[in-house]
Amino acid sequence: MQIATQCKHTPSSSVPLSMASAPAMICAFLIAVYVPPVSVSAQEQHERAPVRLLASFGLKLQLSCISARQSSIRTVQWLQKTNSMEHWEEIAELSVPVGKERFQVLDDGSLVILSVGVEDEGLFKCRVEKNSTEDLSVTSVLVYKLPSEPVLKESYLTFTAGAFSEIGMCISDKGHPISNITWYKDGKEVVANGNETQVKVHIIKNQNTQLYTTESTLYYTLTKNDIGVQFECLVLSPSQGGCEVQRSRSIRVDVHYAIESVVIEADPPDELIDEGGSITLKCRADTNPPPIEYLWEKDGKQLGTSDQYTIQAVSKRDEGGYQCTVFDFNFNQRSALKEIRVKARENNNAVDGVGRGFSIFTAESHSKDGHGGLRTLNQAGMVIGIIVTLSLVVFFICVAYYISHQQQKKEKKPLEDFGETTAMDPEKAPPSAATLEGEEQ
């Protein structure tokens, strides 16, 4: 019997074409070499070439004895030889009851295995005696059992770049023969090289069922470029159609690495910002996970602690060098200086009225000392304030003097001019003080 070598997928699996070609070749090789290692004698080597049958574990299997269908049959005898047997062992004879309950011989001489087990894997010989001659036919039985769906267990949630790490374990349970497990990263086969990529396989055999559990563990050295890649495993097993491909779930890895660089991005990116506009500075750190803390500084002065810093209504005082420092647990790194220059707003106002009397200071309203103070405008205001104050003081002094002078002028009485008088008659003269005193007494 010719066994097909084409690959057959499970209905639930969906394997890309690039991934299916490798399993197909592996399956073809697996089927080709999957022959029970049974030793045969030189005499047996000259017998008819065995017919190969692929039997499913736990199902019924019927083996035909073609010679037994011919006439003049005297005796039909079935013998079995496995790797655990040194010699052929008789299991059934047409004229004698079947010695083992698992076997049955039909009237036409066919042998029926009621429930195929791993122990039935090997060679079956049908011996027919007729007319004093003996005819032999041999059948090679290969037993297969598809394992359960592969289980992929991740070892860790996060990994460190550059470290030789255990990615995960792929488990193929209760299968026969031993499962062939292949690892894939983002759809490409992972090939072990013994250095940064290694695969360790552990095989467990159930002594009762003779079935195998295969555990394949992948060790891989990840880089920061592997952030978000997906790993999965494929299990290849022989089947009636050639081979079965079973696909595990995929696991996505997260790779951590220390801070490598810190840069400042500006929006808008122009180095010269118009006065009155706005600009946003963004701190970008090449690290994973993102920094836990940020610090913005300008000329040694702390500004903010978020990942970006926005300046609204930009003025000359905002000119200077900005730096961003990122902190990642025990590590920190500072960016290079980001210079911000401000283009002063053009002055189109002339001194043509009271409402624009101060426009003469607009062009020089920003200082060039990097601190952005309105020094010229402040000096002019101070001079005007002093002049106004002095004028008011002089005005109030003058008013006070005028008021004081008027009051003094009113307090002085004018001299009466009686002119020339003649002696008056004593009787007409006004009484003197002495006369008044005498009269009072």
Number of C-alpha atoms within 10 A of each C-alpha: 10 8 15 14 21 15 22 21 16 13 8 8 13 13 16 9 9 11 15 17 13 12 25 20 13 19 25 19 12 20 20 12 9 13 15 15 12 15 15 13 7 8 7 12 11 8 12 12 12 16 14 16 18 21 22 21 20 15 11 14 19 15 18 19 23 15 20 24 14 11 9 10 14 13 16 25 22 25 17 21 21 21 14 10 12 11 13 15 14 16 20 22 20 20 11 11 11 16 12 10 9 14 17 21 24 11 10 15 25 20 24 17 19 15 14 21 21 19 12 18 24 21 24 25 21 25 20 24 17 17 9 6 7 12 15 19 19 23 21 23 23 23 25 24 22 23 24 14 17 21 18 22 17 19 14 12 11 14 22 17 20 15 12 16 19 18 21 20 21 25 26 28 21 22 21 22 21 22 25 19 24 21 21 16 16 14 16 12 17 19 12 15 9 9 10 14 17 18 19 11 14 10 14 14 15 10 8 6 12 15 22 21 20 24 20 22 23 23 20 20 18 23 15 17 9 16 17 13 16 16 24 26 26 27 24 26 28 29 23 15 14 19 25 23 25 25 23 20 16 18 18 16 19 19 21 19 15 20 19 10 14 19 18 18 13 18 12 12 11 11 14 13 20 18 18 15 13 15 19 14 21 17 21 18 24 14 17 18 14 15 20 11 14 18 19 23 16 17 10 10 9 12 14 14 15 15 20 18 18 13 13 12 11 20 21 26 17 19 21 16 15 22 23 31 21 26 17 17 10 6 10 15 15 17 18 15 15 18 13 17 20 19 16 18 13 9 12 8 13 11 11 9 8 7 8 11 12 15 17 14 16 17 14 15 18 20 14 14 10 13 13 15 15 17 15 16 17 13 11 13 13 12 11 12 12 12 12 12 12 12 12 12 12 12 12 12 12 12 12 11 11 11 11 11 11 10 10 9 9 8 8 8 7 6 6 6 6 6 5 5 6 5 7 9 8 8 7 8 9 10 10 8 9 9 10 10 9 8 8 7 5
